[in-house]
Amino acid sequence: MNRMNFIKNFLRSHPRVSSFVGMIYKSKFYTNYKVEKIKYSLKYDAPIDPLELIRVDPLCVQKRLITSFNIYRHEGGYSPVLPGNWDLKRRKFKKTDVFYSIYEHFAEDVPWEQTKAYQRIKEDIEETDDWYKWGCESLTDFRKRCNQIDELYGRIAKEGYQKQREISSSDDPIEKSRTVRRKYPPEMYEVTVHIDRHGNFILHEGRHRLAIAHALELNEIPVRVMARHSKWQAVRDLACCSGLTTLTAKYQNHPDIADIEEKVF
C-alpha cells in the first residue's frame, strides 16, 4: 500500500483525527484565502475571489487540459492568473471515456457494466495491486460508486442542480459515503474550470456532475474559476476600468464579466 492510501485508510478508521486534521486545513485555507484576495486586489483592477461562483451553461464547457501542467506549482494560490500557452494543450471533454460512459448510461440507458469507463476500471482493478481510487478498493466498491452516481443523477433530476453549500452531506449520495471529512469550504468542491485567453472554459474538476448536467440538458450550473489566463484577466481589467461598453457584445455577456461593475462599485 502506498503512502497516500495508507494515510487515507488511517483517517477513515480514526474519525476524530480526521476531524482535527480538517480543522487545521480549514484554518490554514482561510488565512491563505484572505492573503490571496488582498494580493490580487493590489495587482489587478478586476476583483478575483477564489470562492466566488459563476453560473455557466454546461454546453460551454467542452474542453479539458491534457497536459501535466501543475497550476499550483506554477504560481500557487487558489485562483491564479497565468501567462503562457498552458491553455492551448487541451482536448474535447466529450471524448473522455468517463464523460461518454456517464452520458450514454443516463441518456441512452446503457448499463454501467457495458460502458467503456467501467470496463477500463474493471481491468485496472484486476491488474493492479492495492488499487485505490474514488474511495474504492475493489470492483464491489466501484459498483457501489456507480450506484451513488445513479442516486446523484436522480436527486439532481428531481430537485435541480444545487450548490455544494446548499447540500447536506447526508443528502448527497457520494458525500455521505465519505469517511474522511472535507478539508476546505464547499465552494472548493464545485465543478471547477479554467478560463483561457479568449474567455473559453476548460474543465479542471467535476466531470461526473458536468456529465450529468449534459445528460439532463441543464441550462446552467454554478462553477468555481480556478486559473485565468493573463490575457483574459486583462480583458476583465479593461471592463472594470473603462466599462462594459468598451468590450464586444460577446464579452459583455460573459459570466466572468457580466456583473463586474457591480462587484467594484
SULWOSUL-V346955 format. One record per pair of residues at least 12 apart in sequence whose ideal C-beta (glycine too) atoms are under 10 Angstrom apart, sorted by the first residue. I is the first residue (numbers start at 1). J is the second residue. Records with the same first field share a line. If there is no record, write none. Layout:
I=J  J
//
This chain:
1=129  130  132  137
2=130  132
4=132
5=130  131  132  133  137
6=130
7=21  180
8=132  135  179  180
9=132  137  179  180
10=180
11=179  180  181
12=135  178  179  180
13=179
14=179  180
15=179  180  181
18=178  179  180  181  183
19=180  181
20=181
21=180  181  183
22=180  181  182  183  184
23=181  183
24=183
25=181  182  183  184
26=181  182  183  184  185
28=183  184
29=50  51  78  183  184  185  188
30=51  184  185
32=50  76  77  78
33=49  50  51  77  78  79  184  185  188
35=77
36=48  49  50  76  77  78  79  80
37=49  50  51  78  79
39=77
40=77  79  80  81  233
43=81  233  237
44=81  228  230  233  234  236  237  240
45=233  234  236  237  238  239  240  241  242  260  264
46=81  228  232  233  234  235  236  237  238  239  240  241  256  257  260  261  263  264
47=236  240  260  263  264
48=77  78  79  80  81  225  228  233  236
49=78  79  187  224  225  263
50=77  78  79  80  185  187  188  224  225  226
51=78  79  165  184  185  186  187  188  190  224
52=79  187  222  224  225  256  263
53=163  164  165  186  187  190  191  221  222  223  224  225  255
54=193  195  201  220  222  223  224  225  254  255  256  257  258  259
55=161  219  220  221  222  223  255  258
56=191  193  201  210  213  220  221  222  223  225  254  255  256
57=201  213  218  219  220  221  255
58=161  191  201  209  210  211  212  213  214  215  216  217  218  219  220  221  223
59=213  214  217  218  219  220
60=193  199  200  201  220  223  254  255
61=93  191  193  200  201  202  203  204  206  207  210  213  214  221  223
62=90  91  92  93  94  200  201  202  203  214
63=87  89  90  91  92  93  94  95  193  194  196  200  201  202  203
64=90  91  92  93  94  95  96  99  193  194  201  202  203  204  205  207  210
65=86  87  88  89  90  91  194  196  202  203  204  227
66=89  90  91  96
67=85  86  87  88  89  90
68=89
69=82  84  85  86  87  89  227
70=86
71=86  194  204  226  227
72=226  227
74=86  227
75=227
77=226  227
78=184  187  188  224  225  226  227
79=192  194  224  225  226  227  228
80=194  226  227  228  230  233
81=195  227  228  229  230  231  232  233  234  236
82=194  227  228  229  230  232  233
83=197  229  230  231  233
84=197  229  230
85=197  229
86=194  196  202  227  229
87=194  195  196  197  198  200  202  227  228  229  231  232
88=196  197  229
89=202
90=194  196  200  202  203
93=201  202  203  207  210  211  214
94=211  214
96=116  117  203  207  211
97=115  116  117  118  119  120  121
98=115  116  117  120  121  207  208  211
99=117  203  207  208  210  211  214  215
100=115  116  117  211
101=114  115  116  117  118  119  120  121  146  211
102=115  117  146  149  153  207  208  209  210  211  212  214  215
103=115  211  212  214  215
104=116  117  211  215
105=117  118  146  149  150  153  211  212  215
106=149  150  153  154  157  211  212  214  215  216
107=211  214  215  216  217
108=215
111=146
112=142  143  145  146  147  149  150
113=143  146
115=146
117=146
118=139  142  143  146
121=133  134  136  139  142  145  146
122=139  142  143
124=139  142
125=137  138  139  140  141  142
126=139
133=145
134=148  149  174  177  208
135=148  174  177  178  179  180
141=177
144=177
145=173  174  177  208
147=173  177
148=172  173  174  175  176  177  208
149=173  174  208  209  211  212
150=173
151=172  173  174  176  177
152=172  173  174  175  208  209  212
153=173  208  209  211  212  215  216
154=173
155=167  171  172  173  212
156=209  212  213  215  216  218  221
157=212  215  216  218
159=171
160=216  218  221
161=191  209  212  213  216  218  219  220  221  222
162=221  222
163=186  187  190  221  222
164=182  185  186  187  188  189  190  191  209  222  224
165=185  186  187  189  190  222
166=186  222
167=186  189
169=181  182  186
172=189
174=208  209
175=189
187=222  224
188=205  224  226
189=205  206  209  224
190=205  206  209  221  222  223  224
191=203  204  205  206  207  208  209  210  213  221  222  223  224
192=204  205  206  210  223  224  225  226  227
193=205  206  210  223  224  225  226  227  228  256
194=225  226  227  228  229  232
195=225  226  227  228  229  232  233  235  236  254  255  256
196=227  228  229  231  232
197=228  229  230  231  232  233  234  235
198=229  231  232  235  250  251
199=228  229  231  232  235  236  250  251  254  255  256  257
200=229  232  254
201=223  225  254  255  256
202=226  227  229
203=223
204=223  224  225  226  227
205=223  224  226
206=221  223  224
209=221  223
210=223
220=255
223=255  256
225=255  256
228=256
232=251  254  256  257
233=256
235=247  248  251  254  256  257
236=251  254  256  257  260
237=260
238=251  257
239=251  252  254  256  257  258  260  261  264
240=257  260  261  263  264  265
241=264
243=260  261
244=257  258  259  260  261
//
